[in-house]
Amino acid sequence: MIKKPILLQVTELSFAYPGKALFSNWSGEITAGLTLIYGGDGRGKSSLLQLLAGVLPAQKGQLQIQGISLHAQPDAYRSQVFWVDPATEAYDQMTVLEYFSYLHQQYPLFDETLLENLIEGLALTPHVNKQLFMLSTGSKRKVWLAAAFAAGTTINLLDDPFAALDKTSISFVMKMLNQFAQHPGQAWVISMYQVPQGVPLAGLIDLGD
């Protein structure tokens, strides 16, 4: 078996909320393909995604994407990462198309051609001119997923990607994850309460129950 390239290196990461330590000198490697962060409530799945994204500051540790250090080159590091908090209201006043246009400015490899297929595949066509605050939770999550698949970033972080989706959309997202899992220059890190079936995993981070 060909060893997948390491795209994100985490060294001695420590993070704690007041009264609750989540990570203590944790080190790990994220390779190309699909990595699952697995664990129960309160185990730090979403927090770890935010730490990897560089939006939640660690108390200690180093994160590097192919030699680009979050500490030394924060802007260059974050430009290689796609992450959005599924519950965010930061973009609520934008229409769906305005949000995608905004992302195209942030990510030079953003794929407009693929985006058209994603909009159709996730049944977003009727919603593209609506402001995001007008969308249901499920439709909003489809927007975030379409953005992630189109962004062209090295590290792609998805928090519970199947939550609030209908069966047709879950099947479409599974198909896309299977396709992107073969990409040698991209890592997809998803957090879930259970191990997804039918998706090849390159790595597993088990945070316990």
PLY file of the C-alpha trace (Angstrom):
ply
format ascii 1.0
element vertex 209
property float x
property float y
property float z
element edge 208
property int vertex1
property int vertex2
end_header
0.00 0.00 0.00
1.30 3.46 -0.94
1.70 5.66 2.12
-0.38 8.82 1.87
1.51 12.12 2.23
1.30 13.95 5.56
-0.40 17.30 4.98
-0.91 18.55 8.55
1.46 17.91 11.44
0.31 18.55 15.02
2.96 18.57 17.76
2.32 18.65 21.54
-1.02 20.42 21.32
-2.57 21.47 24.62
-5.93 23.14 25.15
-8.31 23.54 28.05
-11.49 25.42 28.82
-11.81 26.75 32.39
-12.16 23.66 34.55
-12.00 21.23 31.61
-8.81 20.04 29.94
-9.37 18.60 26.46
-5.90 18.02 25.04
-2.55 17.67 26.77
0.60 17.39 24.65
-1.37 15.72 21.86
0.49 15.01 18.64
-0.85 13.61 15.41
-0.56 13.54 11.65
-3.30 14.23 9.11
-2.62 12.59 5.76
-4.26 13.01 2.40
-7.67 11.37 2.29
-10.42 11.24 4.90
-9.73 11.38 8.65
-12.49 10.86 11.19
-12.58 12.59 14.57
-14.76 10.27 16.61
-16.15 10.67 20.12
-19.06 11.38 22.40
-20.53 14.65 23.65
-18.06 17.00 25.28
-14.97 15.10 24.13
-13.67 18.00 22.05
-14.50 17.07 18.44
-15.60 20.56 17.39
-12.88 22.18 19.50
-10.20 20.11 17.77
-11.51 21.16 14.36
-11.33 24.81 15.44
-7.80 24.30 16.78
-6.74 22.73 13.47
-8.37 25.63 11.62
-6.39 28.14 13.64
-9.51 29.96 14.87
-9.26 28.64 18.44
-5.87 29.45 20.00
-4.06 26.56 21.63
-2.30 27.08 24.95
0.66 25.13 23.61
1.76 23.27 20.52
2.69 23.60 16.89
0.59 23.11 13.77
2.12 22.96 10.30
0.61 22.44 6.87
3.40 21.15 4.65
5.94 23.29 6.49
3.71 26.36 6.87
3.48 27.11 10.58
0.33 28.54 12.13
2.46 30.35 14.71
4.97 31.86 12.27
2.75 32.33 9.19
-0.86 32.50 10.41
-2.34 34.05 7.26
-0.57 31.60 4.93
-1.66 28.71 7.16
-5.32 29.74 7.28
-5.41 30.29 3.52
-4.79 26.54 3.18
-7.76 25.62 5.41
-11.49 25.53 4.83
-13.53 25.76 8.00
-16.89 27.29 8.85
-18.80 26.91 12.10
-22.10 25.31 11.01
-23.97 27.50 13.51
-22.37 30.78 12.45
-24.52 33.82 11.67
-21.57 35.82 10.34
-22.71 35.60 6.72
-26.46 35.83 7.30
-26.92 39.08 5.39
-25.24 37.71 2.27
-27.13 35.83 -0.40
-25.88 32.34 -1.16
-24.25 33.56 -4.38
-22.62 36.49 -2.55
-21.16 34.07 -0.01
-19.69 31.91 -2.77
-18.27 35.01 -4.47
-16.71 36.09 -1.16
-15.05 32.67 -0.84
-13.72 32.85 -4.39
-11.80 35.95 -3.31
-10.41 34.12 -0.27
-9.37 30.93 -2.04
-7.60 31.24 -5.41
-8.30 27.60 -6.35
-12.06 27.93 -5.76
-13.71 25.88 -8.52
-16.69 27.69 -10.06
-17.39 24.89 -12.53
-17.57 22.30 -9.76
-19.68 24.71 -7.72
-22.42 24.63 -10.38
-22.62 20.84 -10.05
-22.61 21.09 -6.26
-25.48 23.59 -6.25
-27.51 21.24 -8.43
-26.51 18.09 -6.54
-27.43 19.59 -3.17
-30.72 21.06 -4.47
-29.62 24.63 -3.72
-30.72 26.15 -7.03
-34.01 27.61 -5.64
-32.09 29.27 -2.79
-29.07 30.92 -4.44
-30.54 34.45 -4.39
-31.83 34.18 -0.82
-29.98 35.66 2.13
-28.52 32.98 4.35
-30.67 33.89 7.36
-33.71 32.89 5.29
-32.53 29.30 4.86
-33.40 26.29 6.98
-30.66 24.66 9.06
-30.35 21.87 6.50
-30.10 24.23 3.52
-27.52 26.35 5.30
-25.44 23.26 5.97
-25.65 22.40 2.27
-24.19 25.82 1.47
-21.24 25.17 3.80
-20.68 21.75 2.24
-20.81 23.10 -1.32
-18.31 25.76 -0.30
-15.96 23.18 1.21
-16.00 20.94 -1.86
-15.39 23.89 -4.19
-12.76 25.73 -2.12
-9.72 23.83 -3.39
-7.96 24.04 -0.02
-5.40 21.58 1.34
-7.10 21.00 4.70
-10.89 20.76 4.79
-12.68 20.53 8.14
-16.32 19.43 8.39
-18.23 19.29 11.67
-20.86 16.50 11.57
-21.36 16.84 7.78
-24.53 14.73 7.57
-26.47 16.56 10.30
-29.87 17.98 9.24
-29.53 16.62 5.69
-32.15 14.66 3.77
-31.30 11.19 2.45
-30.66 12.38 -1.11
-28.19 15.01 0.09
-26.46 12.54 2.41
-25.93 10.21 -0.56
-24.54 13.10 -2.62
-22.15 14.17 0.16
-20.99 10.56 0.57
-20.26 10.41 -3.15
-18.25 13.64 -3.01
-16.28 12.51 0.05
-15.43 9.26 -1.71
-14.16 11.23 -4.71
-12.12 13.69 -2.68
-10.70 10.92 -0.48
-8.63 9.91 -3.53
-7.09 13.38 -3.95
-3.35 13.18 -3.09
-3.11 16.86 -2.15
-6.15 17.26 0.08
-7.09 16.13 3.58
-10.70 15.93 4.71
-11.24 15.86 8.47
-14.78 15.16 9.64
-16.16 14.91 13.17
-18.97 12.49 13.96
-20.52 10.52 16.81
-20.20 7.30 14.83
-18.02 5.82 12.13
-19.59 6.45 8.69
-20.15 3.42 6.48
-19.07 3.34 2.87
-16.35 6.00 3.10
-12.67 4.96 3.07
-10.79 6.32 6.10
-7.13 7.30 5.92
-7.03 8.04 9.64
-9.04 7.88 12.86
-8.75 10.17 15.89
-10.71 8.51 18.70
-11.47 10.93 21.53
-13.45 8.34 23.49
-17.04 8.22 24.72
0 1
1 2
2 3
3 4
4 5
5 6
6 7
7 8
8 9
9 10
10 11
11 12
12 13
13 14
14 15
15 16
16 17
17 18
18 19
19 20
20 21
21 22
22 23
23 24
24 25
25 26
26 27
27 28
28 29
29 30
30 31
31 32
32 33
33 34
34 35
35 36
36 37
37 38
38 39
39 40
40 41
41 42
42 43
43 44
44 45
45 46
46 47
47 48
48 49
49 50
50 51
51 52
52 53
53 54
54 55
55 56
56 57
57 58
58 59
59 60
60 61
61 62
62 63
63 64
64 65
65 66
66 67
67 68
68 69
69 70
70 71
71 72
72 73
73 74
74 75
75 76
76 77
77 78
78 79
79 80
80 81
81 82
82 83
83 84
84 85
85 86
86 87
87 88
88 89
89 90
90 91
91 92
92 93
93 94
94 95
95 96
96 97
97 98
98 99
99 100
100 101
101 102
102 103
103 104
104 105
105 106
106 107
107 108
108 109
109 110
110 111
111 112
112 113
113 114
114 115
115 116
116 117
117 118
118 119
119 120
120 121
121 122
122 123
123 124
124 125
125 126
126 127
127 128
128 129
129 130
130 131
131 132
132 133
133 134
134 135
135 136
136 137
137 138
138 139
139 140
140 141
141 142
142 143
143 144
144 145
145 146
146 147
147 148
148 149
149 150
150 151
151 152
152 153
153 154
154 155
155 156
156 157
157 158
158 159
159 160
160 161
161 162
162 163
163 164
164 165
165 166
166 167
167 168
168 169
169 170
170 171
171 172
172 173
173 174
174 175
175 176
176 177
177 178
178 179
179 180
180 181
181 182
182 183
183 184
184 185
185 186
186 187
187 188
188 189
189 190
190 191
191 192
192 193
193 194
194 195
195 196
196 197
197 198
198 199
199 200
200 201
201 202
202 203
203 204
204 205
205 206
206 207
207 208
